[in-house]
C-alpha cells in the first residue's frame, strides 16, 4: 500500500479515526494510552484501556505530532538526512501507537461506542495527514535532501527511506497548485468517511441476518457438529430448541455444502450475496460508487489516467496492462474447467431426479457429493485430524524446522478479549524476537475474514533491535460441546497463511519502522503468507501435525492420498470466482471515466463481458467487496494470484532439495522475510531464487496446465 513513510502506518491505511472535538474528561496522567506501557514486553495495557480514553489520547497525540513537525520545519540548520528524513520517520510515534490499538480493536472487538467515535471523527486524521504531506516548507526540506542525495553518505536502507519519503510527498500531492491541494483535501476527507461507512454497514448487515430453523427435518444432510453449533447459537439468542445459522463463514458455508433443503440453501445464499444491497440503512451501493469515482478524480488530479495506474505504479505489476495480462492468461483455462465442473453438477442433479439448472446455491452441495463419489473423500472425515491445537502446533513446528523459532505461551500479558492467545517468539539462539497474538474465533464484534496486523512494528533504536508485536485474527469454526475446535482443511490452510504474514513481521530486521516487515507492495506481501500454505498441504508435513483429536493417531496415508487426488478438484470454480472478483476490482479502478448508473447493472455488464457462467458469482460482489472498498486492496485484489506465481516457484526451490533445506530457508529469511520494504521486490526474489519465477508451477498446482 502506498503511504507517506513518516506517518504512522495505521493512520494512513485505516478508514476511521477518533477525533478531538469533545471535552477532555480523562487527564493525561490517568490515560493508559498516553503513559509508558508498564506491561510485559511493553504491550498495550488492554486491561486498563477504556473507550473513553481514546478521544483525549488522540487529542494529545495529534498536538504532539504537530509540535514534532513544527520543530523539523523551523529548524535553523540546513536540511540533512538526520534532521529531516529521520526526524520525520520518528515523529508521530505516540499517535501511531494509539492508532494501532484503536483500529485493531475496531476490526477485532468493536462496539457501538468505538464505531461511533470512528464514524464521527473519520475526517480528522485525514486532514491531519494532508496538513503534513502538503506542508510546503516541510516538503522543501525533504526535496533539498533528496536533490543532494548523490553527495550524501547513505547506506542502502537510508537511501530507500529517503526515496520513499520523497516519493510519498509527491504521490500525496506536494507538487499540486494551492487550489488543487484544497480539492485533494476534500476528496481525502470524503473517502475517509465513505470507506469507514462501507465497513460498518457490512458488519451490521452480516450481524442482522439469521436463518432460524424450528423443524429438525429441515436439517437433513447437516453434520452433527454443525447442527450442535446452530443449536448453541439459538440458545445464546434465547431461542432454545431451535437452530440458528448466520452469515459468518463457519456457519453459512457448511450449510450450503451439506443442507439437503434447497429452498433454505437459496434463502441463506441470497442473504449472503445481497449484503449491502438491500436498499436499507446499510446499503453500500451509493457509497462504493462515490468511492470509485472519487478515487478516479484523485488519481487524475495527481496526473494519472486511473486509480489503478496510481496504485500499481508502486507494485511489482507496475501497471494495469500487466495485471490484465496475467488474469486473462489464467481466465480462459479456468473458465473452461469451471464449465466442465458445472456440467458434472448438472448430471448429478438430473441423476437425482432434479429438473432445474445448477444455481450458485447448488454448487457447493453437489460438488461435495461428487467429491465423495469420485474420491471417497468426505470433509467430515478430515476434520478430526485438524483440531485448532494440532494445526497451530504444525505451523509452529514448521517455523522451527525452517528458521529455528520457538513459541512459548504466555499468561501474564493483557489481551483485548478472553479468547486471545499470546506467545513469546524466540530465535534459534533463544533471543527474544517478538510477540504473537492469536485471535481465532468469530463473534459479532469482529469483522469477517482473516488478517495479520501489528501493535508494534520492528525497528532499530540506538543500535538495538526493537521487537515487534504481531497479531493474527481469524474466524474459524468454534468448539462444539466437548469437542475442540475442528477446522476444515481450508481453515487449516488459512492459519498457515496468516502465520506466514506473522513471520514476515516477526523476522523483520531493519532500521526504520516504516520499512519493516509487511511494508511492501500488495502483490509481494502475499508471498510470505502463501508460501506457508504449501507446507500445510505437503504429505510429509501433514503426517507430523494432522493428528486425530481423540486418539492422537497421525492422519492415515489413505486419507492423504485421497486429499492429493482431490487437490485440483473444483479448482475451476475456485479460480473463476477469484479472477472474476479481481477483474471486477479493475472494472471499478482501471476505468478512466467516472462510473454512472446502477452498481448492479455495472457489475453484471462486467461479468457478462468476461463470460462468467450463471452458476458462479464473483467471490465478492460489489456491495460486500470489503478488500477493495474499505480494506486497502483497491486495484490490488489480483495480488493473491500474482504472489501465487512467486510462492509456487519459491516452494519448488525447497522441493528441488528438501522441504526444510537450511540453505534455502536461510536465503528466504535473509532475502525476503528480514528485509521488509528495504529493497526492490523483484530483485529481492531473484536474490533468493537466482532467477525470475516460473508461472508453470502455479498452473500445475491449480490443475490448469
LUMKE-856894 format. One record per residue (C-alpha): residue number from 1; chain; x, y, z. Coordinates in steps of 0.001 Angstrom, whole numbers. Layout:
   nr  kette        x        y        z
  NUM      A        X        Y        Z
...
REM end
This chain:
   nr  kette        x        y        z
    1      A        0        0        0
    2      A     1173     3479     -792
    3      A     1692     5642     2229
    4      A     3728     8540     3439
    5      A     6602     6930     5241
    6      A     6702     9483     8024
    7      A     3100     8952     9050
    8      A     2134     6125    11406
    9      A     1012     3164     9320
   10      A    -2416     2835    10922
   11      A    -3290     6472    10335
   12      A    -2837     6172     6604
   13      A    -4354     2745     5992
   14      A    -7258     2936     8393
   15      A   -10591     4137     7200
   16      A   -11629     5571    10549
   17      A   -10184     7743    13260
   18      A   -11169     9239    16543
   19      A   -11078    12962    16984
   20      A   -10724    15787    19387
   21      A   -13992    17666    19420
   22      A   -15303    16565    22793
   23      A   -14310    17764    26223
   24      A   -11171    16189    27674
   25      A   -12601    14297    30629
   26      A    -9684    11946    31091
   27      A    -6475    13566    32318
   28      A    -3275    12626    30549
   29      A    -1697    11314    33711
   30      A    -4534     8811    34118
   31      A    -4814     7793    30480
   32      A    -3061     4463    29867
   33      A    -2726     5266    26164
   34      A     -530     8262    26972
   35      A     1660     6612    29575
   36      A     4680     4380    29083
   37      A     3263      877    28875
   38      A     4075     -766    32204
   39      A     3342    -4270    30949
   40      A     5352    -7353    29994
   41      A     7206    -6604    26747
   42      A     5612    -3119    26757
   43      A     2433    -4340    25065
   44      A     -729    -2210    25168
   45      A    -2416    -2366    28597
   46      A    -5711    -3694    27263
   47      A    -6952    -4404    30777
   48      A    -6786     -684    31575
   49      A    -7813      880    28269
   50      A   -11430     2070    28099
   51      A   -13344     3532    25184
   52      A   -13422     6967    26815
   53      A    -9618     7090    26797
   54      A    -9378     7346    23004
   55      A   -10647    10857    22283
   56      A    -8382    12659    24777
   57      A    -5470    10404    23845
   58      A    -5827    11290    20168
   59      A    -6186    14959    21019
   60      A    -2908    14953    22922
   61      A    -1103    12795    20348
   62      A    -2213    14939    17411
   63      A     -954    18046    19182
   64      A     2342    16324    19949
   65      A     2776    15243    16348
   66      A     2119    18784    15132
   67      A     4770    20075    17507
   68      A     7261    17500    16225
   69      A     6573    18578    12637
   70      A     6968    22256    13598
   71      A    10385    21517    15078
   72      A    11509    19963    11788
   73      A    10062    22752     9644
   74      A    11543    25537    11773
   75      A    14977    24011    12241
   76      A    17535    26778    11588
   77      A    20071    24225    10387
   78      A    20249    23277     6722
   79      A    18194    20174     5886
   80      A    20057    16922     6416
   81      A    19134    13266     6304
   82      A    19118    13143    10112
   83      A    17310    16387    10969
   84      A    14673    15986     8273
   85      A    14211    12434     6977
   86      A    14998    10522    10172
   87      A    13187    13148    12234
   88      A    10077    12619    10091
   89      A    10436     8875    10495
   90      A    10465     9212    14275
   91      A     7688    11805    14508
   92      A     4201    10703    15476
   93      A     5152     7586    17421
   94      A     2554     8251    20124
   95      A     -115     8844    17525
   96      A      894     5637    15780
   97      A      699     3596    18975
   98      A    -2773     4883    19786
   99      A    -3939     4385    16211
  100      A    -2809      771    16172
  101      A    -4729      -46    19326
  102      A    -7861     1748    18202
  103      A    -8028      477    14633
  104      A    -7248    -3081    15628
  105      A    -9993    -3022    18243
  106      A   -12390    -1555    15708
  107      A   -11697    -4557    13461
  108      A   -11409    -7361    16012
  109      A   -13533    -6345    19005
  110      A   -15639    -3316    18180
  111      A   -18774    -1957    19839
  112      A   -21244      878    19378
  113      A   -19031     3334    21239
  114      A   -15922     2608    19186
  115      A   -17901     2670    15943
  116      A   -19491     5995    16857
  117      A   -16088     7505    17580
  118      A   -14743     6154    14314
  119      A   -17688     7318    12221
  120      A   -17870    10795    13728
  121      A   -14181    11592    13538
  122      A   -13004     9957    10304
  123      A   -12077    13272     8615
  124      A    -9816    14445    11446
  125      A    -6819    12229    10753
  126      A    -7351    12597     7045
  127      A    -6975    16345     7479
  128      A    -4015    15847     9804
  129      A    -2200    13720     7257
  130      A    -2909    16225     4495
  131      A    -1603    19111     6560
  132      A     1716    17311     6854
  133      A     2018    15927     3338
  134      A     1014    19252     1761
  135      A     3209    21396     4032
  136      A     5321    23387     1561
  137      A     8153    24194     3954
  138      A     8410    20608     5080
  139      A     8468    19322     1504
  140      A    11108    21907      595
  141      A    13397    20445     3254
  142      A    12737    16889     2070
  143      A    13355    17894    -1533
  144      A    16636    19564     -623
  145      A    17906    16373      963
  146      A    16650    14290    -1956
  147      A    18199    16561    -4577
  148      A    21561    16336    -2790
  149      A    21390    12558    -2268
  150      A    24361    11857    -4524
  151      A    26642    13772    -2163
  152      A    25374    12046      979
  153      A    26940     9050     2662
  154      A    23925     6772     2929
  155      A    23683     3020     3138
  156      A    21089     1162     1070
  157      A    18403     1347     3751
  158      A    18967     5068     4351
  159      A    18708     5674      610
  160      A    15475     3660      458
  161      A    13946     5666     3315
  162      A    14886     8913     1567
  163      A    13449     7722    -1732
  164      A    10188     6527     -174
  165      A     9767     9706     1885
  166      A    10266    11976    -1121
  167      A     8077     9808    -3343
  168      A     5409     9743     -639
  169      A     5168    13530     -692
  170      A     4907    13602    -4477
  171      A     2234    10921    -4562
  172      A      338    12737    -1812
  173      A      121    15929    -3874
  174      A     3031    18074    -2705
  175      A     3552    19467    -6228
  176      A      -72    20451    -6765
  177      A    -1261    24046    -7002
  178      A    -2943    25533    -3954
  179      A    -6394    25170    -5479
  180      A    -5751    21540    -6382
  181      A    -4422    20866    -2892
  182      A    -7738    22057    -1488
  183      A    -9582    19751    -3890
  184      A    -7377    16863    -2780
  185      A    -8035    17544      899
  186      A   -11769    17480      268
  187      A   -11518    14203    -1666
  188      A    -9403    12563     1045
  189      A   -11833    13674     3721
  190      A   -14808    12265     1835
  191      A   -13005     8985     1142
  192      A   -12126     8537     4811
  193      A   -15823     8742     5698
  194      A   -17018     6550     2840
  195      A   -14572     3711     3447
  196      A   -15441     3693     7136
  197      A   -19164     3625     6397
  198      A   -18757      751     3925
  199      A   -17108    -1468     6535
  200      A   -19552     -592     9283
  201      A   -22533    -1242     7005
  202      A   -21166    -4636     6031
  203      A   -20632    -5690     9645
  204      A   -24143    -4552    10575
  205      A   -25673    -6324     7584
  206      A   -23816    -9549     8371
  207      A   -24892    -9477    12014
  208      A   -28506    -8587    11234
  209      A   -29391   -11830     9462
  210      A   -30108   -15215    10947
  211      A   -31762   -18293     9500
  212      A   -33916   -19789    12250
  213      A   -34930   -23424    11757
  214      A   -37553   -24950    14050
  215      A   -38130   -28240    12222
  216      A   -35317   -30760    12582
  217      A   -36302   -32366     9279
  218      A   -35026   -29200     7580
  219      A   -31539   -30010     8898
  220      A   -31228   -33168     6829
  221      A   -27725   -33628     5456
  222      A   -26002   -31409     8004
  223      A   -23134   -32852    10073
  224      A   -23870   -33337    13762
  225      A   -21278   -30749    14792
  226      A   -22851   -28078    12601
  227      A   -26302   -28852    13987
  228      A   -24960   -28610    17527
  229      A   -23257   -25290    16772
  230      A   -26559   -23976    15386
  231      A   -28393   -25182    18486
  232      A   -25823   -23465    20697
  233      A   -26248   -20256    18679
  234      A   -30007   -20461    19109
  235      A   -29685   -20956    22850
  236      A   -27390   -17937    23104
  237      A   -30084   -15900    21332
  238      A   -32856   -17139    23663
  239      A   -34272   -19487    21010
  240      A   -33611   -22766    22722
  241      A   -34996   -25784    20904
  242      A   -34339   -24195    17528
  243      A   -31297   -23860    15268
  244      A   -29743   -20578    14158
  245      A   -27437   -20172    11173
  246      A   -25642   -16904    10437
  247      A   -23707   -15274     7611
  248      A   -20391   -15877     9334
  249      A   -18360   -18242     7175
  250      A   -18164   -21184     9631
  251      A   -21988   -21225     9614
  252      A   -23145   -20275     6120
  253      A   -20563   -22143     4038
  254      A   -21017   -25627     5540
  255      A   -24793   -25078     5429
  256      A   -24503   -24506     1678
  257      A   -22237   -27526     1415
  258      A   -24404   -30058     3253
  259      A   -28044   -28942     3633
  260      A   -30442   -31105     1608
  261      A   -33162   -28441     1790
  262      A   -32647   -26470    -1428
  263      A   -35054   -23685     -503
  264      A   -33179   -22982     2729
  265      A   -29878   -23053      850
  266      A   -31344   -20489    -1517
  267      A   -32605   -18328     1340
  268      A   -29309   -18105     3214
  269      A   -27360   -17761      -30
  270      A   -29456   -14813    -1142
  271      A   -28967   -13150     2236
  272      A   -25224   -13704     1891
  273      A   -24848   -12413    -1665
  274      A   -27198    -9454    -1140
  275      A   -25337    -7951     1821
  276      A   -25135    -4191     1451
  277      A   -27552    -4372    -1469
  278      A   -30963    -4259      165
  279      A   -31924     -586      -58
  280      A   -31862     -178     3724
  281      A   -29713     1895     6087
  282      A   -26807     -499     5490
  283      A   -26883     -244     1712
  284      A   -23441      206      168
  285      A   -24263      897    -3496
  286      A   -24067     4690    -3372
  287      A   -21062     4550    -1041
  288      A   -18970     2348    -3309
  289      A   -19909     4300    -6430
  290      A   -18849     7566    -4824
  291      A   -15670     5893    -3576
  292      A   -14658     4627    -7009
  293      A   -15351     7957    -8676
  294      A   -13546     9976    -6005
  295      A   -10527     7701    -6353
  296      A   -10523     8355   -10085
  297      A   -10842    12107    -9508
  298      A    -7915    11981    -7087
  299      A    -5775     9954    -9488
  300      A    -6393    12419   -12323
  301      A    -5633    15329   -10023
  302      A    -2276    13688    -9322
  303      A    -1585    13140   -13005
  304      A    -2638     9504   -13527
  305      A    -5129     8073   -16018
  306      A    -6844     5919   -13420
  307      A    -6775     4892    -9785
  308      A    -5275     1563   -10851
  309      A    -2455     3361   -12649
  310      A    -1775     5335    -9471
  311      A    -1792     2271    -7217
  312      A       96     -107    -9485
  313      A     2963     2303   -10081
  314      A     4213     1125    -6680
  315      A     3512    -2582    -7260
  316      A     5505    -5408    -8815
  317      A     2910    -5443   -11597
  318      A     3753    -1802   -12419
  319      A      599    -1075   -14455
  320      A    -2931    -2341   -15233
  321      A    -1820    -3831   -18565
  322      A      441    -6326   -16813
  323      A    -2297    -7274   -14358
  324      A    -4810    -7855   -17148
  325      A    -2239    -9956   -18980
  326      A    -1842   -12323   -16026
  327      A    -5555   -12534   -15214
  328      A    -6572   -13118   -18833
  329      A    -3948   -15838   -19211
  330      A    -5484   -17681   -16271
  331      A    -9123   -16866   -17028
  332      A    -9576   -18909   -20199
  333      A    -8390   -22315   -18900
  334      A   -10076   -21697   -15539
  335      A   -13414   -20890   -17174
  336      A   -13209   -23967   -19383
  337      A   -12567   -26137   -16338
  338      A   -15420   -24477   -14434
  339      A   -17800   -25224   -17328
  340      A   -16814   -28896   -17157
  341      A   -17441   -28838   -13402
  342      A   -20837   -27211   -13946
  343      A   -21758   -29917   -16482
  344      A   -20775   -32594   -13955
  345      A   -23007   -30971   -11362
  346      A   -25893   -30816   -13833
  347      A   -25533   -34547   -14454
  348      A   -25609   -35144   -10711
  349      A   -28773   -33057   -10372
  350      A   -30541   -34900   -13179
  351      A   -29400   -38293   -11921
  352      A   -31072   -37463    -8599
  353      A   -34324   -36560   -10396
  354      A   -33873   -32785   -10344
  355      A   -35376   -30726   -13168
  356      A   -33607   -27426   -12501
  357      A   -30419   -25765   -13715
  358      A   -27489   -25529   -11325
  359      A   -27567   -22268    -9354
  360      A   -24869   -20715    -7161
  361      A   -26528   -22103    -4015
  362      A   -26306   -25612    -5505
  363      A   -22605   -25608    -6368
  364      A   -21043   -26451    -3010
  365      A   -23746   -29005    -2193
  366      A   -23355   -31051    -5368
  367      A   -19591   -30702    -5554
  368      A   -19410   -32266    -2096
  369      A   -21449   -35209    -3376
  370      A   -19216   -35547    -6448
  371      A   -16090   -35373    -4296
  372      A   -17386   -38211    -2129
  373      A   -18297   -40318    -5144
  374      A   -15156   -39613    -7149
  375      A   -12523   -39655    -4417
  376      A   -14346   -41295    -1477
  377      A   -13372   -38121      373
  378      A   -15688   -36657     2977
  379      A   -14574   -33400     4575
  380      A   -16115   -34507     7855
  381      A   -13719   -37445     7736
  382      A   -10813   -34991     7544
  383      A   -11765   -32529    10291
  384      A   -10975   -34759    13328
  385      A    -7318   -34611    12269
  386      A    -7294   -30830    12149
  387      A    -8023   -29600    15625
  388      A    -7022   -25983    16094
  389      A    -4369   -27016    18615
  390      A    -2830   -29504    16173
  391      A    -2798   -27078    13248
  392      A    -1369   -24269    15352
  393      A     1386   -26577    16563
  394      A     2001   -27680    12992
  395      A     2602   -24087    11971
  396      A     4912   -23539    14950
  397      A     6860   -26717    14181
  398      A     7241   -25731    10538
  399      A     8743   -22376    11574
  400      A    11026   -24201    13975
  401      A    12328   -26568    11304
  402      A    12780   -23770     8787
  403      A    14138   -20982    10958
  404      A    14766   -22416    14420
  405      A    11944   -20434    16038
  406      A    10198   -21452    19257
  407      A     6870   -20269    20663
  408      A     6185   -20012    24373
  409      A     2602   -19481    25573
  410      A     2205   -16536    27948
  411      A     -485   -15977    30557
  412      A      765   -12710    32060
  413      A      145   -10464    29057
  414      A    -3052    -8360    28833
  415      A    -5358    -9076    25888
  416      A    -8391    -7325    24400
  417      A   -10600   -10450    24601
  418      A   -10643   -13612    26705
  419      A   -10231   -15810    23587
  420      A    -6956   -14194    22524
  421      A    -3758   -16212    22958
  422      A     -257   -14717    23275
  423      A     3114   -16324    22533
  424      A     6672   -15163    23010
  425      A     8679   -15927    19881
  426      A    12347   -16803    20332
  427      A    15069   -17197    17732
  428      A    17313   -20207    17248
  429      A    19739   -18902    19880
  430      A    16982   -18249    22408
  431      A    16957   -14491    21811
  432      A    13604   -12692    22020
  433      A    12219   -11996    18529
  434      A     8774   -10645    19295
  435      A     5259   -11445    20489
  436      A     2458   -13163    18605
  437      A    -1212   -12567    19462
  438      A    -3704   -15064    18004
  439      A    -7478   -14479    17888
  440      A    -9202   -17382    16127
  441      A   -12989   -17392    16526
  442      A   -15855   -15338    15047
  443      A   -18037   -13014    17088
  444      A   -20392   -10175    16302
  445      A   -17788    -7620    17393
  446      A   -15301    -8833    14765
  447      A   -15380    -8230    11027
  448      A   -15247   -11251     8758
  449      A   -12188   -12734     7102
  450      A    -8670   -13292     8369
  451      A    -5770   -10893     8629
  452      A    -2410   -10107    10193
  453      A    -1701    -6805    11887
  454      A      717    -5359    14412
  455      A      734    -3406    17643
  456      A     4390    -2524    17214
  457      A     6487    -2762    14070
  458      A    10101    -3852    14273
  459      A    12733    -1119    14155
  460      A    16219     -349    15449
  461      A    16799     2193    18204
  462      A    20272     3222    19333
  463      A    21690      122    17725
  464      A    19256    -2250    19461
  465      A    16510    -4173    17695
  466      A    13023    -3148    18855
  467      A    10995    -6359    18843
  468      A     7645    -6387    17013
  469      A     4248    -7239    18477
  470      A     2263    -9083    15799
  471      A    -1331   -10338    15732
  472      A    -3251   -12754    13526
  473      A    -7047   -12568    13539
  474      A    -9304   -15252    12036
  475      A   -12894   -16513    12011
  476      A   -12611   -20287    12410
  477      A   -15107   -22944    13424
  478      A   -15614   -22763    17193
  479      A   -15521   -25697    19637
  480      A   -18817   -27580    19898
  481      A   -19867   -29391    23063
  482      A   -16979   -31465    24406
  483      A   -15118   -31332    21102
  484      A   -12266   -28916    20483
  485      A   -12342   -26572    17514
  486      A   -12098   -28868    14484
  487      A   -11058   -26989    11369
  488      A   -11794   -27596     7749
  489      A    -8674   -28065     5671
  490      A    -9355   -24648     4141
  491      A    -9291   -23140     7635
  492      A    -6091   -25003     8448
  493      A    -4528   -23550     5307
  494      A    -5735   -20078     6319
  495      A    -3981   -20447     9676
  496      A     -705   -21260     7926
  497      A    -1335   -18310     5565
  498      A    -1797   -15729     8309
  499      A     1071   -17271    10239
  500      A     3241   -16654     7168
  501      A     2314   -12974     7327
  502      A     3188   -13052    11026
  503      A     6641   -14478    10282
  504      A     7190   -11618     7835
  505      A     6554    -9182    10678
  506      A     8363   -11151    13379
  507      A    11556   -11821    11413
  508      A    11884    -8276    10136
  509      A    15370    -6897    10790
  510      A    15590    -3335     9515
  511      A    16433      103    10884
  512      A    13259     2026    10156
  513      A     9751     1034    11226
  514      A     8145     2342     8039
  515      A    10223     -154     6032
  516      A     9694    -3078     8399
  517      A     8002    -6411     7820
  518      A     4985    -6180     5554
  519      A     5763    -2647     4293
  520      A     5912    -3922      716
  521      A     3615    -3861    -2297
  522      A      380    -5855    -2127
  523      A     1499    -8255    -4844
  524      A     4659    -9097    -2899
  525      A     3286    -9090      653
  526      A     1288   -12250      -88
  527      A     4430   -14261     -931
  528      A     5485   -14997     2693
  529      A     1906   -15922     3608
  530      A     1049   -18057      610
  531      A     4319   -19973      554
  532      A     3468   -21299     4027
  533      A      278   -22862     2658
  534      A     2452   -25281      693
  535      A     3851   -26795     3888
  536      A      345   -27085     5330
  537      A     -652   -29378     2450
  538      A     2553   -31340     1946
  539      A     2082   -35046     2804
  540      A     5298   -35271     4822
  541      A     4276   -32282     6937
  542      A      677   -33462     7282
  543      A     1922   -36655     8910
  544      A     3621   -34606    11628
  545      A      760   -32353    12687
  546      A    -2577   -33703    11404
  547      A    -3446   -35993    14305
  548      A    -6805   -37275    15444
  549      A    -8021   -35182    18349
  550      A    -9221   -38258    20270
  551      A    -6628   -40935    19545
  552      A    -3559   -38873    18625
  553      A    -3173   -41065    15539
  554      A    -1496   -39368    12581
  555      A    -3635   -38858     9511
  556      A    -3520   -42131     7543
  557      A    -1762   -42392     4194
  558      A    -5004   -43454     2530
  559      A    -6681   -40192     3554
  560      A    -3686   -38112     2462
  561      A    -3764   -39903     -882
  562      A    -7439   -39027    -1291
  563      A    -6684   -35386     -446
  564      A    -3881   -35310    -3005
  565      A    -6049   -36866    -5697
  566      A    -8730   -34289    -4985
  567      A    -6155   -31485    -4809
  568      A    -7202   -29819    -8052
  569      A   -10862   -30781    -7664
  570      A   -13186   -27774    -8023
  571      A   -10234   -25546    -8962
  572      A   -12125   -24260   -11973
  573      A   -14737   -22810    -9622
  574      A   -12178   -21516    -7105
  575      A   -10070   -19837    -9775
  576      A   -13012   -18406   -11690
  577      A   -14728   -16828    -8682
  578      A   -11405   -15304    -7594
  579      A   -10333   -13990   -11020
  580      A   -13851   -12650   -11606
  581      A   -13556   -10618    -8410
  582      A   -10096    -9407    -9432
  583      A   -11443    -8253   -12789
  584      A   -14414    -6602   -11070
  585      A   -11916    -4695    -8929
  586      A   -10223    -3461   -12107
  587      A   -13573    -2573   -13679
  588      A   -14032      -78   -10846
  589      A   -10468     1168   -10665
  590      A    -8837      915   -14109
  591      A   -11551     2994   -15747
  592      A   -10536     6427   -16991
  593      A   -14071     7808   -16875
  594      A   -16479     8243   -13942
  595      A   -18898     5359   -13443
  596      A   -22548     6235   -13848
  597      A   -25784     4395   -13275
  598      A   -26736     1360   -11254
  599      A   -23993     -586    -9468
  600      A   -25727    -3926   -10024
  601      A   -26005    -3257   -13754
  602      A   -22344    -2209   -13872
  603      A   -21273    -5406   -12135
  604      A   -23487    -7573   -14347
  605      A   -22090    -5967   -17508
  606      A   -18551    -6652   -16369
  607      A   -19282   -10291   -15651
  608      A   -21123   -10726   -18942
  609      A   -18142    -9237   -20775
  610      A   -15804   -11941   -19449
  611      A   -18353   -14724   -19949
  612      A   -18888   -15677   -16296
  613      A   -21395   -18524   -16150
  614      A   -24654   -18072   -14202
  615      A   -23804   -20808   -11691
  616      A   -20877   -18788   -10298
  617      A   -20703   -15236    -8981
  618      A   -17546   -13259    -8136
  619      A   -16050   -14261    -4806
  620      A   -17078   -10828    -3586
  621      A   -19922    -8920    -5129
  622      A   -19547    -5147    -5197
  623      A   -21561    -4261    -2113
  624      A   -19572    -6551      206
  625      A   -16191    -6327    -1519
  626      A   -14505    -5149     1666
  627      A   -10990    -5797      377
  628      A   -11262    -3011    -2200
  629      A   -13752     -580     -669
  630      A   -12549     -497     2929
  631      A    -9610    -2875     3237
  632      A    -6736    -1291     1346
  633      A    -6709    -3641    -1676
  634      A    -8262    -1320    -4275
  635      A    -6780    -2176    -7689
  636      A    -4901    -4858    -5795
  637      A    -7114    -7883    -5315
  638      A    -5190    -9563    -8144
  639      A    -2228    -9645    -5719
  640      A    -3057   -13096    -4356
  641      A    -2644   -14817    -7682
  642      A      329   -12672    -8691
  643      A     2000   -13754    -5460
  644      A      925   -17352    -6100
  645      A     3246   -17336    -9113
  646      A     6001   -16398    -6657
  647      A     5041   -18779    -3853
  648      A     4645   -21796    -6159
  649      A     8078   -21118    -7612
  650      A     9590   -20466    -4164
  651      A     8262   -23738    -2748
  652      A     9669   -25522    -5791
  653      A    13095   -24306    -4643
  654      A    12614   -26314    -1448
  655      A    11156   -29340    -3204
  656      A    14163   -29440    -5509
  657      A    16341   -30063    -2433
  658      A    14450   -30740      791
  659      A    11302   -29405     2467
  660      A    13389   -27929     5257
  661      A    16660   -27359     3433
  662      A    18527   -24967     5704
  663      A    20439   -23127     2981
  664      A    17214   -22406     1101
  665      A    15384   -21419     4300
  666      A    18218   -19118     5324
  667      A    18187   -17487     1905
  668      A    14419   -16959     2067
  669      A    14711   -15485     5552
  670      A    17616   -13178     4729
  671      A    16455   -12037     1276
  672      A    12695   -11872     1819
  673      A    11489   -12037     5422
  674      A    14133    -9933     7137
  675      A    14322    -7188     4525
  676      A    10793    -5811     4725
  677      A    10458    -2919     2295
  678      A    14150    -2055     2122
  679      A    14685    -3373    -1407
  680      A    13086    -3854    -4798
  681      A    10765    -6901    -4573
  682      A    11746    -8372    -7946
  683      A    15437    -8039    -7102
  684      A    14878    -9477    -3627
  685      A    13176   -12501    -5163
  686      A    15992   -13003    -7671
  687      A    18499   -12821    -4812
  688      A    16635   -15691    -3159
  689      A    15876   -17851    -6200
  690      A    18664   -16919    -8566
  691      A    16141   -16282   -11342
  692      A    12695   -14897   -12073
  693      A     9692   -17024   -11027
  694      A     8304   -19576   -13489
  695      A     4458   -19489   -13785
  696      A     4402   -23183   -14715
  697      A     4376   -24131   -11016
  698      A     1170   -22129   -10424
  699      A     -638   -23643   -13406
  700      A      362   -27128   -12305
  701      A     -787   -26569    -8708
  702      A    -4194   -25368    -9864
  703      A    -4533   -28117   -12452
  704      A    -4789   -25591   -15274
  705      A    -1750   -26676   -17286
REM end
